[in-house]
Amino acid sequence: MAIETDVCVVGGGPAGLVHALLLARGGIRVTVLEKHPTFLRDFRGDTVHPSTLTLLDELGLGERAEALPHRKVYDLRAAFADGVYEVASFRGLRMPHPYIMFVPQWDFLEMIADAAADHPTFTLLREREVTGLLCEDGVVRGVVARHGDERVEVRARLTVAADGRHSAVRRELGWQPREYGAPMDVLWFRLPRRETDGSGLDLKVAAGRLMILIDRGDYWQIAYVIPKGGYDAVVARGLPAWRDSVAAITPMFADRIGEVTSWDQIAMLTVRVNRLNTWHAPGVLLIGDAAHAMSPIGGVGINLAVQDAVAAARILLPPLTAGRLRERDLAAVRRRRRLPTAGTQLVQRVLQRGILAPVLGSTEPIPAPFFLKLMRRVPALRRVPARFIGTGLRPEHAPPG
């Protein structure tokens, strides 16, 4: 089976589908290859940030997004040994959506795919796993994919890899990102939420332990942060000991943590922070996690990936439409997104070294750091982390449709 298209997008995640929607909206033939049969998978990154919500408004999708099952969070709090501190308040952002919206990612992706399908130049092919690249004279001309036992060739003027931190396209190119390291991994699990629990987004800090509680309406989505490579040690201590540690950090969970009866109910995320020096080669461009894996600090990974997708579409639409795409156009995408990517990772790495590593290595109760105490005295300072988390260092806007 052979397919001809203008742009082949590998990966049906937020970056891939948003990029494809913007290209199709501009009249470019775009084919998305998604290796799974549906979007219904246990995603952990379900945050939609203020800048992404503004983008949806620009695309005429604001009402559709509002109709999705969701939970809005206006504040981020952190509990230390000496009290509870407000880390960020999105209420003060001068934006149409001063909050983070938590949406099941499969619903978000189906919405974007449905909107893209309104354009006749868009095609989504599910259950197509990329196994190789089509190259001629040193130029990538598309990809080879597998659909069951069938070999599929997708020939394209441009291949955009948005297939995540384990990118098949990056592997086929033989590229290795620079690793910056991270002091932690994350165990994700769910617990029922009671009406008396309170709401919002909370960080619980204890000696050697840290948990993030995300209010998802009828359940809590919980991140239990452990030292890097510490999963085997946690398992070796046994599930009862782990359940006791959860209840010790958050006593309100003592009456329900027993519902976690197997390690199969806990998903382990290996945290990586890395970045490619080069995002492009003749005929191919990498965006999102394929180009840079982010720390979960701030939950900004999806936001960065979507902004990559928007910037790439805005920069590449004119040369694609004119039929004169050049490598310098691909290089312009990386130049545009290099500062916000590197700057965000720098902040994450500083917080990892300055706060997370000491917390995870401590055996004593942890007081709040100085900057949180300062923000308690000067509430206006809470807008700084809110701006960083909510909009990023360089928010992008949709190209004219």
N, C-alpha and C positions, 0 to 999 in steps of 0.2 A: 504494500500500500504506500502510495506517495502523495504528499500534500504540498501544494505551493501556496505561500503566503508572503506578506511583506515582513511581518515581525512574528517570530516564534517566542512566546514567553514560557519559560520552564518554571512551573510551580504555581499552584492556585491558592497561595496564601494572600494576606492583605496586600503586600507589595505587588505581587504578580497580577492580581485581579484589578487593583486600582490602576496600575499602569496600562493594562489592556483596555479597561473602560475608557480611559482618557484618549488612547490612540484610536479606538473604534469610534469614539465621539468625534474625532477629527477626520474620519473617513479612511483611516489606514486599515488594511486587512491584517488582522491579528489573530493568531491561534494560540490558545493556552493549553499546555499539557499538564495535567494533574495526575499523579500516580495512584491516588486513592479513588475508590468508586463514589464516595460521598464526602462531604465536609464534616460529617457527624463523628468527630473524634474528640478525645478528652484533651482539649487545648487548655493550657494554663494562662496564656496571654490573652485575656478577654477585655483589656482596657481600651477604651476609645477616648482619646484626650481632646481637650478643647479645640486645638488646631485642626484635628481630624474632623470633629463635628462641624467646624466652620467650613472645611472643604466639602463635606456632604451637603451643606446648605448651598454652596456655590454650584454643585452639580444637580441641584433640585431634588436631593434625596433626604433632606432634613425631616420631612414628615414620615417617610418610610422608616428612618432610623428611630424616630420617637415611638413608632408603633411596635418596635421589637421589644421582647421581654428584656427589661434592664433594671439597673439600680444606679442611682446617681449619688456620688460622694462629693461633698463640698470641703471636707477638712481631713487632714491626716494628723493623727495623734500618736505620741510615743510615751509609754509608761516605763520609767526608770525607778531605781530604788528610792529616789527622793521626790517622786511625784510624777504626775502626768503633764506632758508638755505638748503644745500644738506646734507641729513641724511645718505645716503649710496650710494656708487658707485660700482656696480657689475663689471664694466669694468676692474678693477684691479685684479680680482680673477684669479689665475692661474689654470683655469679649462677649459675644452672644451666648456662649455656653460656659459659664464659670464653674465648671464641675468636671469630674471624670465620670464617664458612663461605663458601667460594667455590663457587657452584652455577651451572651454565649457566642463564641467566635463562629460557630457553624451558621448561626442566624445572620451574623454580619456578612459572612462570605456569600451566602445564598443571595442576600440582598444586592451585593455588588455584582454578582454573576447575572442575576435577573435584569439589573439595569443595563449591563453591557449587552445582554442578549436582545435588547430593544434595537440595537444597531446591527444592520445586516452584514457588516464587515467583521463581526466578532464570532469566534468559534471556540467552544470549550470542549476539550476531549479528555474525558476521565479515564482512569485505569491505563494511562500511558506513562511508563517509567523510562526515563532517558537512560540509554546504555552507551551512547557514543556521540561523537560530533562528526558532521560532514565537513570536510576541509578540502579546499582546492587552492593550490598555489599560496599556502600560508594564510588563507582567509577562511573563517568559519562561515559555512553556507547553510547551516541548519543543524538538525540533530537526528539521531537514530533512536527510536523508542521501541519498547516492547508492549504489546497488547495481547496478553495470554501467550499463545504460541506464534503470534503474528508479528512480523517485523514491520515497523512503520517508519518511513522517512518523511521528515518535515523540512522542506527547503525554504529558506527565508533570506531576505536581504540583511536582517539583523536578528540575532538571538539574544534575548535578555534573560539572564539567569536570576530568578528570584526564588530559588529552591532551598533556601535556608542554610543553617550552619554546617550541614553535611552535604553541601551542594554537589550534585553529580557532574554538573558542567565544570565546576572548579576542579574537581578530581580529574576529569578528562583533559583539562588544560595542564594539569600537573602543577598547579599553583598552591603554595602553602602560605597561609596568613601568618603574620607576626603575632605571637602569643604574649599577652601581658600578664597573665596569671590572675587568679582569684583565690581568696582564702577560704571560700565556702562552697558547699553544694546545698541543694534545697530538697526537702521532702514535702510533697504536696498531698493533701488529703482533705476530706470534707467531713463536717459534722452538722447535725441539725441545728437550726437557729430557733430559739424561743422568742416570743414577743417581748419578754422581759429582759432580753440580752443587751439592749442598746443597738446602735447601728453605726455604720460608717466604716472607716478604715483605721485600724489600730496596729501599732507596733508594740510588742511586749519584749522587754529586755531584762534578762536575768544573768546570773553568773554562768558563763560558758554556754548560754543558750539565748535564742532569739526566735520570736514567732511573729508573723504578720497575719492579721485577721481581716478578711475581706467579706463584707456583708453582701450576700447574693440573694437576699430576700428570704427564701425558706431554708437556706443553709449557709454555713460559713465555709468559704474557701480559704484554706490555711496553709501558709508556708512555714515549715519548721526548718530553720537554718542550722546546718551542722558544719564542722570544720571540713575543709577540702579533703576528700578521700576518706571521710569518717563513716561512710555508710556501713561497712562491714563491722566496725566496732559497735555501732548502734544496734545492728541485728544480733550481734553476739551477746549483748546484754539482755536481749529478750524483749518481746512485745510488752509484757507487763511493766517492765522498768521504763520503757519508752512512754507508755500511757501515763505512768505516774509523773514523769517529767512534764508532760503536756498539762496535766491537772495542776502541777505545782506552779507553772508559769501563769496559767489562766484558770483559777479555781472554779469559774462558772462552768467549765467543761467537765468537771469531775463527775457529773451525773449522766454524761453521755459518751465519754471517751471509750467506754467499754464496747460501743458499737463498732469500733475498729477491731476486728477479730483476726485479721490476716495482713501480712505484709503486702499482699496483692492489692489491698485497698490504698496503698501508699505509692505514689509515683516519685521516682528520684530524678531530679534535674541536675546534670553535671554542668556547673557554671563555667563558662569560658568568656574571656574578653580578648578579642583579637581583631586584626584589621589587615586587609591586603594593601600593599603599597601601590599596586596597579589594579584598576577595576575593569580594564578593557583590553581588547586585542582586535585586530581587524575582523569585523563582523560579529563581535560578541561584547556584551556589557554585563557586569554583575552589580546587583543592587541588594539592599537589605542585608539580612544575616549572611547571605552568600559572600558579601564583601566585608562585613564587619559584625561579629557577634558581640552583643552588649551584655553587661551585667544586669541582673534583674532589679538593681537599685533604681527606684523611681518608676519602674515599670514602663520605661520609655522606648523599649526596643521596637514595638509595633509602630509607635509614632515616628521614629526615625526611618523605619523601612517605608512607611507610606510617604513620608516627605521625599525620600529618594525617588520613589515611583513618580511623584508629581513633578519634581524637578526634571527627571529624565524625559518625561512626556513633553513638558513645555520646551525643553531645549531641542529635542529630536523631531518634533512634529514638523517644523518648517522644512528641514532638509529631507525628511522622509516624503513629505508631500511633493517637494520639487524633484524628487528622484536623484538627489545628489548627496546622499549621506557619506560623510568622510570620517576618518578616525579622529580627527580633531574635534568633531562634534561629540563623540563618545568621551573624549578626554575632558570636555567642558562639563560633563555631568560630575565627574569625580572632583574637579576643581570647585564646583559649586557646593558639593556636599562634604568636602574634606574637613572644613573648619567645624561645622556642627557635629560631625562624627567624632573627630579627634578631641574636640573640646568636651563633649559629653563623656567620652570614655575617660578623659583626664579627671573630671570631677568624680566619676564613679570609682576610679582607682584610688584617689585621695581618700574618699570615704571608706573604701575597703581597708586601706592601711591604717587610717586614723581612728576608725570606730569599730568596724566589724571584726577585724583581726584581734584587737585588744579584748573585745567582748567575748569572743569565742575562746580565747585563751585564758580568761579570768576564772578564778575560783571564789571571788568576792563579789558582793552586790555592786552593781554599776550605777553611779550617779550620772545625771544628765550632763552632756558636754556643755562647755561655756556658751557656745553660740545659741543653744536652745534656751538657756537662761536669759541671754540677752534679748532673744526674740520675745520672751514673756514680758520683758520690761518695755520693749519697743515693738508693739504688734505689727506696725507697718512692714517690718522686716520679713514677716511671714509671706509677703508677696514674692520675695526673691525665689525661694524654692518652688513656690506655686507656679511662677513664670517658667522656671527651668523645666519642671515636670509637665506643665500643661501645654506649653507652646514650643519648647525647644529653643535652641540658639538661633535657628534661622527657619521660621515657619514658611511653608511654600503654599502657593495659591494655584488653583486650577487654571490651565490655559483657556483662552476664549473658545467657546463651543459653537 
